[in-house]
């Protein structure tokens, strides 16, 4: 296994996700288009997604917005708290997590995602009340503060029983792909055609009244390798 000279961006969040999934089943997420006109605040502690890595084309929070018909050409929604002229405003740099809670809290595991510039989305603007004239955004449910876009998105409803979460060197970020039972068996037998990522987690989506997510196997720095098959 290649030694990574630098810590892998986002590894801490993935380790936290795996630990949480081992303790309790991790439930599904949702991303629903809504109209919200209320004032909003940055979600405290949600700025840890390594989304500023140059050239990162991974499944970022911004991509979740554009996939849900919020145009790439949208400006940063914030219309108050003026940014200095040399800053990123009014660019749509990120999908910013916002909440109606002045304390930046996530209410009932829900928050909102809207186009923002990096400057307004910065932690330094936490607890600043934002007004906005555009109101089309996504309501995220099941969101775990600070989690990566990839672990949130792989918990959206899916017909596939498995997801392979992995760190993609070429994207400099975490991404995932869905897997069928047959694809997982092929993977476990080492017969998959694609090169095997060095750093990965296999998540099983367990059906039930509420779908839950279990870690079936993982190979992560800082975590002993889990058996690839059930124990
Ligand atoms: Zn802005």
Boltz pocket constraint, residues with backbone or C-beta under 6 A from the ligand:
constraints:
  - pocket:
      binder: B
      contacts: [[A, 76], [A, 77], [A, 78], [A, 83], [A, 88], [A, 89], [A, 90], [A, 91], [A, 116], [A, 117], [A, 118], [A, 119], [A, 120], [A, 121]]
      max_distance: 6.0
